[in-house]
Amino acid sequence: MPKKPKAGFTIERVQTGVRIEKRILKVLKALAELYEISLGDLLEGVVLHAFEGKCPFEGASLERISALKKVYGLELDASASHRLVES
């Protein structure tokens, strides 16, 4: 017997202009493409996990992220948070 899909949540999305570090964006876009979801869906999932103090990624996903960071030259980590300065 096929599984019933989980009930969805009706939401309202808004368009926003957000400035983000270039290499972080490249990694996020590549990750969204790997999961075949939109960048917005990926960001919503990450934020909802963060709001609950949960890590949104584990195991193979973290390995993929590490590889993508190397591809795009992203050497920043959490310790850089709130210390980024634009050139």
C-alpha positions in Angstrom: 0.0 0.0 0.0 1.5 3.4 -1.0 2.4 5.8 1.8 0.2 8.9 2.2 2.0 12.1 1.6 2.5 14.2 4.7 0.1 17.1 5.0 1.5 20.4 3.7 1.5 23.8 5.3 -0.1 26.7 3.5 2.3 29.6 3.5 2.8 33.0 1.8 6.2 33.6 0.2 7.6 37.1 -0.5 10.3 38.2 -2.8 13.3 39.7 -1.0 16.6 41.2 -2.0 19.3 39.7 0.3 23.0 40.4 0.0 25.1 37.4 0.7 28.8 36.5 0.3 29.5 35.3 -3.2 31.1 31.9 -2.4 28.5 31.0 0.2 25.8 31.6 -2.4 27.6 29.4 -4.9 27.8 26.6 -2.4 24.1 27.0 -1.5 23.0 27.0 -5.1 25.0 23.9 -5.9 23.6 22.1 -2.8 20.1 23.0 -3.8 20.7 21.7 -7.3 22.0 18.4 -5.8 18.8 18.0 -3.8 16.7 19.2 -6.8 15.0 21.9 -4.7 15.0 25.7 -5.0 17.4 27.9 -3.2 14.5 29.3 -1.3 13.4 25.9 -0.1 16.9 25.0 1.0 17.3 28.3 3.0 13.8 27.8 4.6 14.8 24.3 5.7 18.2 25.5 7.1 16.6 28.4 9.0 13.8 26.2 10.4 16.4 23.7 11.7 18.5 26.6 13.1 15.5 28.1 14.9 15.2 24.8 16.9 18.9 24.5 17.5 19.2 21.5 15.1 21.8 20.9 12.4 20.1 20.7 9.0 22.8 18.4 7.6 24.6 15.3 8.6 26.9 12.6 7.2 27.0 12.5 3.4 25.5 16.0 3.2 28.3 17.5 5.3 30.8 15.7 3.1 29.2 17.2 0.0 29.2 20.7 1.5 32.9 20.3 2.4 33.7 19.3 -1.2 31.6 22.2 -2.6 33.4 24.6 -0.3 36.7 23.5 -1.8 35.4 23.8 -5.4 34.3 27.4 -4.8 37.2 28.4 -2.6 35.0 29.0 0.5 37.4 28.9 3.5 35.0 30.7 5.9 33.5 28.8 8.8 31.2 29.7 11.7 33.9 31.7 13.4 33.7 34.2 10.6 30.1 35.0 11.4 29.4 38.7 12.1 33.0 39.5 11.2 32.7 39.8 7.4 33.8 43.1 5.9 33.1 44.1 2.3 35.9 45.2 0.1 
